[in-house]
Amino acid sequence: MNPSTLIGMLASMGLLGIVLLFTAESPQSFLNLPGLAIVVTGTLAATFISYPLKEVLRVVRLVGLVFRRENTYAHDDIRELVAISRLWFKGDVRAVEEALAKASNPFLRTGVQLVIANSKEEDILELLRWRIARLKAQEFAEAQIFRTMATYAPAFGMIGTLVGLVNMLEVMEAGDIGVIGPRMAIALLTTFYGILLANLVFKPIAVKLERRTEERLIAMNMVLEGISLICRRRLPSFIEETLNSFMANYRDEIRDVPPRLDTSGDEQGPPAPGNQEARQDG
């Protein structure tokens, strides 16, 4: 399971446990099945109305992706690209085709096949960029389903609250606070359910899917860069270094690292330009 998802689930269950055990006389006071049914059923109904059936049915599969720890296999792609570039640099087309048949990345296979077919670099890159744009649009649209559900859930929570308030007004004439109080609590619970589902389920899933898409786009752009370098017949060693730096994680791209203390207690940091020139002159 994805560790961050597991931590979030445990933290949310702990929060709900604290709410149920320490803020109410009885945990059953937070249970309102009709109100929960209004929120869940209304949200699902509005989602089915908003999106085509085939897109909504993918929701179950997408939820599974949130719990599964995925690997973009970027390092495997780098190894395959470098191996293919060595064969291509030697001019061994048959060996390139054999290596390509073992490649597991369809995006990579498409690009290399076009290189073998002696297609123009501009045409290859245009096709691959179109495929990247298509994947980006499709996966962000899938994440948008959950953002839409996060919008609908609080609205149907308010609808459930209004229904509960109407029922409460019917008994207000009796003036019995023992009846009015529980009816009011039940009315407010549907809003609680709607807000809880929106901010603890639907929005986090949408953000998780968007982050997954961003990682996949980085990996695809790395493959795109590798295909471009193979088209230009760059050295395999240069391609390997370029792709490794493409996928490397940097602490900060626009600021120097903060000063640190050495064993003598003096601050150590990047040398100032002026001091460096003075040392060179000396």
DOVO-37720 format. One line per field, with one value per residue (C-alpha): residue in three letters; residue number from 1; z, x, y. Coordinates in nm, 2 decimals, m for minus. Each point is the difference from the previous one (the first is absolute). Layout:
DOVO-37720
resn <- [ala	...]
resi <- [NUM	...]
up <- [Z	...]
east <- [X	...]
north <- [Y	...]
end
This chain:
DOVO-37720
resn <- [met	asn	pro	ser	thr	leu	ile	gly	met	leu	ala	ser	met	gly	leu	leu	gly	ile	val	leu	leu	phe	thr	ala	glu	ser	pro	gln	ser	phe	leu	asn	leu	pro	gly	leu	ala	ile	val	val	thr	gly	thr	leu	ala	ala	thr	phe	ile	ser	tyr	pro	leu	lys	glu	val	leu	arg	val	val	arg	leu	val	gly	leu	val	phe	arg	arg	glu	asn	thr	tyr	ala	his	asp	asp	ile	arg	glu	leu	val	ala	ile	ser	arg	leu	trp	phe	lys	gly	asp	val	arg	ala	val	glu	glu	ala	leu	ala	lys	ala	ser	asn	pro	phe	leu	arg	thr	gly	val	gln	leu	val	ile	ala	asn	ser	lys	glu	glu	asp	ile	leu	glu	leu	leu	arg	trp	arg	ile	ala	arg	leu	lys	ala	gln	glu	phe	ala	glu	ala	gln	ile	phe	arg	thr	met	ala	thr	tyr	ala	pro	ala	phe	gly	met	ile	gly	thr	leu	val	gly	leu	val	asn	met	leu	glu	val	met	glu	ala	gly	asp	ile	gly	val	ile	gly	pro	arg	met	ala	ile	ala	leu	leu	thr	thr	phe	tyr	gly	ile	leu	leu	ala	asn	leu	val	phe	lys	pro	ile	ala	val	lys	leu	glu	arg	arg	thr	glu	glu	arg	leu	ile	ala	met	asn	met	val	leu	glu	gly	ile	ser	leu	ile	cys	arg	arg	arg	leu	pro	ser	phe	ile	glu	glu	thr	leu	asn	ser	phe	met	ala	asn	tyr	arg	asp	glu	ile	arg	asp	val	pro	pro	arg	leu	asp	thr	ser	gly	asp	glu	gln	gly	pro	pro	ala	pro	gly	asn	gln	glu	ala	arg	gln	asp	gly]
resi <- [1	2	3	4	5	6	7	8	9	10	11	12	13	14	15	16	17	18	19	20	21	22	23	24	25	26	27	28	29	30	31	32	33	34	35	36	37	38	39	40	41	42	43	44	45	46	47	48	49	50	51	52	53	54	55	56	57	58	59	60	61	62	63	64	65	66	67	68	69	70	71	72	73	74	75	76	77	78	79	80	81	82	83	84	85	86	87	88	89	90	91	92	93	94	95	96	97	98	99	100	101	102	103	104	105	106	107	108	109	110	111	112	113	114	115	116	117	118	119	120	121	122	123	124	125	126	127	128	129	130	131	132	133	134	135	136	137	138	139	140	141	142	143	144	145	146	147	148	149	150	151	152	153	154	155	156	157	158	159	160	161	162	163	164	165	166	167	168	169	170	171	172	173	174	175	176	177	178	179	180	181	182	183	184	185	186	187	188	189	190	191	192	193	194	195	196	197	198	199	200	201	202	203	204	205	206	207	208	209	210	211	212	213	214	215	216	217	218	219	220	221	222	223	224	225	226	227	228	229	230	231	232	233	234	235	236	237	238	239	240	241	242	243	244	245	246	247	248	249	250	251	252	253	254	255	256	257	258	259	260	261	262	263	264	265	266	267	268	269	270	271	272	273	274	275	276	277	278	279	280	281	282]
up <- [0.00	m0.06	0.33	m0.01	m0.06	0.29	0.23	m0.11	0.06	0.35	0.08	m0.12	0.19	0.31	m0.04	m0.04	0.30	0.21	m0.12	0.07	0.34	0.16	m0.15	0.03	0.28	m0.23	m0.33	m0.14	0.01	m0.31	m0.19	m0.24	m0.27	m0.19	m0.01	m0.12	m0.26	m0.13	m0.03	m0.16	m0.23	m0.11	m0.07	m0.21	m0.18	m0.09	m0.11	m0.24	m0.14	m0.05	m0.17	m0.25	0.14	m0.11	0.18	0.33	m0.01	0.01	0.34	0.17	m0.18	0.08	0.37	m0.01	m0.15	0.31	0.23	m0.22	0.01	m0.37	m0.17	m0.32	m0.10	m0.11	0.07	m0.21	m0.28	0.03	m0.02	m0.31	m0.17	0.06	m0.12	m0.31	m0.06	0.01	m0.26	m0.22	0.03	m0.14	m0.28	0.10	m0.09	0.04	0.36	0.06	m0.11	0.22	0.30	m0.08	0.01	0.36	0.10	0.24	m0.06	m0.30	m0.01	m0.03	m0.26	m0.22	0.01	m0.09	m0.27	m0.16	0.03	m0.17	m0.28	m0.06	0.08	0.05	0.35	m0.01	m0.10	0.27	0.27	m0.12	0.02	0.34	0.14	m0.12	0.19	0.31	m0.03	m0.05	0.31	0.20	m0.10	0.06	0.35	0.12	m0.12	0.21	0.30	m0.07	0.07	0.36	0.02	m0.13	0.26	0.26	m0.11	0.00	0.34	0.22	m0.22	0.07	0.36	0.01	m0.17	0.27	0.26	m0.15	0.00	0.36	0.09	m0.17	0.21	0.31	m0.07	0.00	0.36	0.13	0.07	0.28	0.16	0.13	0.00	0.06	m0.35	m0.18	0.11	m0.15	m0.32	m0.03	0.06	m0.27	m0.24	0.04	m0.03	m0.38	m0.04	0.21	m0.23	m0.31	0.11	0.14	m0.33	m0.21	0.20	0.13	m0.30	m0.33	0.00	0.13	m0.27	m0.27	0.12	0.02	m0.36	m0.12	0.16	m0.16	m0.34	0.06	0.07	m0.30	m0.22	0.13	m0.10	m0.34	m0.07	0.11	m0.27	m0.25	0.07	m0.04	m0.34	m0.11	0.09	m0.18	m0.31	0.02	0.04	0.32	0.19	0.22	0.30	m0.06	m0.03	0.33	0.19	m0.14	0.09	0.35	0.06	m0.14	0.27	0.28	0.31	0.09	0.34	m0.15	m0.36	0.07	0.33	0.15	0.29	0.34	0.18	0.23	0.29	m0.02	0.28	0.11	0.04	m0.29	m0.25	m0.34	m0.31	m0.37	m0.04	m0.10	m0.36	0.12	0.24	m0.25	m0.25	0.27	0.07	m0.37	m0.03	0.30]
east <- [0.00	0.11	0.15	m0.13	m0.35	0.03	0.12	m0.29	m0.25	0.13	0.01	m0.36	m0.13	0.18	m0.16	m0.35	0.06	0.09	m0.31	m0.23	0.14	0.08	m0.24	m0.33	m0.19	m0.05	0.17	m0.34	m0.09	0.22	m0.18	m0.28	m0.05	m0.27	0.22	0.30	m0.22	m0.11	0.36	0.14	m0.29	m0.04	0.37	0.01	m0.31	0.13	0.33	m0.17	m0.20	0.31	0.23	m0.03	m0.06	0.34	0.19	m0.20	0.06	0.38	m0.04	0.04	0.33	0.13	m0.07	0.21	0.29	0.00	0.06	0.26	0.36	0.09	0.33	0.05	0.29	0.20	0.34	m0.10	m0.09	0.34	0.18	m0.20	0.06	0.37	0.03	m0.20	0.21	0.32	m0.14	m0.13	0.34	0.17	m0.26	m0.13	m0.36	m0.09	0.13	m0.20	m0.32	0.08	0.06	m0.31	m0.22	0.11	m0.09	m0.29	m0.08	m0.24	0.08	0.37	m0.07	m0.19	0.27	0.28	m0.20	m0.04	0.38	0.06	m0.24	0.22	m0.28	0.09	0.08	m0.26	m0.27	0.09	0.01	m0.33	m0.17	0.15	m0.10	m0.35	m0.02	0.13	m0.26	m0.27	0.10	0.02	m0.35	m0.15	0.15	m0.07	m0.36	m0.02	0.13	m0.26	m0.28	0.11	0.02	m0.35	m0.12	0.17	m0.21	m0.32	0.03	m0.03	m0.29	m0.19	0.10	m0.18	m0.30	m0.01	0.02	m0.29	m0.21	0.08	m0.09	m0.34	m0.06	0.11	m0.24	m0.29	0.06	0.09	m0.36	0.01	0.29	0.16	0.38	0.06	m0.14	0.13	0.37	0.05	m0.18	0.23	0.31	m0.11	m0.06	0.35	0.16	m0.06	0.21	0.27	0.00	0.01	0.30	0.18	m0.03	0.10	0.31	0.11	m0.08	m0.08	0.25	0.30	m0.07	0.00	0.32	0.17	m0.10	0.12	0.34	0.02	m0.07	0.27	0.26	m0.11	0.04	0.35	0.09	m0.16	0.19	0.32	m0.07	m0.08	0.34	0.17	m0.17	0.11	0.36	m0.01	m0.12	0.29	0.24	0.15	0.25	m0.16	0.20	m0.14	m0.35	0.03	0.13	m0.27	m0.28	0.14	0.02	m0.35	m0.14	0.23	m0.14	0.15	m0.03	m0.05	0.06	m0.01	0.18	0.33	0.01	m0.01	0.33	0.11	0.23	0.32	0.17	0.18	m0.33	0.05	m0.27	0.07	m0.19	0.04	0.30	m0.08	0.10	0.23	0.19	0.03	0.16	0.24	0.11	0.06	0.20	0.21]
north <- [0.00	0.36	0.11	0.36	m0.13	m0.24	0.28	0.22	m0.28	m0.07	0.37	0.05	m0.31	0.13	0.34	m0.15	m0.23	0.30	0.19	m0.30	m0.09	0.34	0.25	m0.18	m0.18	m0.30	m0.09	m0.09	0.37	0.04	m0.27	0.10	m0.25	0.19	0.31	m0.20	m0.16	0.35	0.12	m0.32	m0.07	0.37	0.04	m0.32	0.10	0.34	m0.15	m0.24	0.29	0.21	m0.26	m0.29	m0.34	m0.14	0.28	m0.04	m0.38	0.07	0.15	m0.34	m0.07	0.35	m0.04	m0.32	0.21	0.22	m0.29	m0.17	0.10	0.07	0.01	0.20	m0.24	0.31	m0.17	m0.30	0.23	0.17	m0.33	m0.11	0.34	m0.01	m0.36	0.08	0.31	m0.20	m0.24	0.28	0.19	m0.32	m0.02	m0.34	0.04	m0.37	0.01	0.32	m0.18	m0.29	0.22	0.20	m0.32	m0.05	0.36	0.02	0.37	0.05	0.37	m0.08	m0.27	0.24	0.26	m0.24	m0.17	0.34	0.06	m0.33	0.09	0.31	0.24	0.37	0.10	0.28	m0.25	m0.24	0.26	0.14	m0.34	m0.08	0.34	m0.06	m0.33	0.17	0.27	m0.26	m0.19	0.32	0.10	m0.34	m0.05	0.35	m0.05	m0.32	0.19	0.27	m0.26	m0.01	0.38	0.01	m0.25	0.22	0.29	m0.20	m0.17	0.32	0.12	m0.32	0.02	0.33	m0.15	m0.27	0.27	0.19	m0.32	m0.05	0.36	m0.05	m0.30	0.19	0.29	m0.25	m0.08	0.35	0.07	m0.25	0.20	m0.31	0.07	m0.37	m0.06	0.31	m0.04	m0.35	0.10	0.30	m0.22	m0.25	0.29	0.13	m0.34	m0.01	0.32	m0.16	m0.31	0.21	0.21	m0.31	m0.19	0.30	0.09	m0.34	m0.23	0.17	0.29	m0.20	m0.27	0.28	0.15	m0.35	m0.07	0.33	m0.05	m0.35	0.16	0.26	m0.28	m0.19	0.31	0.05	m0.36	0.04	0.33	m0.18	m0.27	0.28	0.16	m0.34	m0.06	0.35	m0.07	m0.33	0.17	0.23	m0.30	0.14	m0.21	m0.26	0.12	0.35	m0.13	m0.19	0.30	0.22	m0.23	m0.07	0.38	0.03	m0.23	0.11	0.16	0.33	0.18	0.34	0.12	0.38	0.05	m0.10	m0.25	0.17	0.04	m0.29	m0.03	m0.20	m0.17	0.32	0.18	0.24	0.04	m0.15	0.09	0.07	0.24	0.36	0.09	0.27	m0.23	m0.27	0.25	0.12	m0.36	m0.06	0.32	m0.09]
end
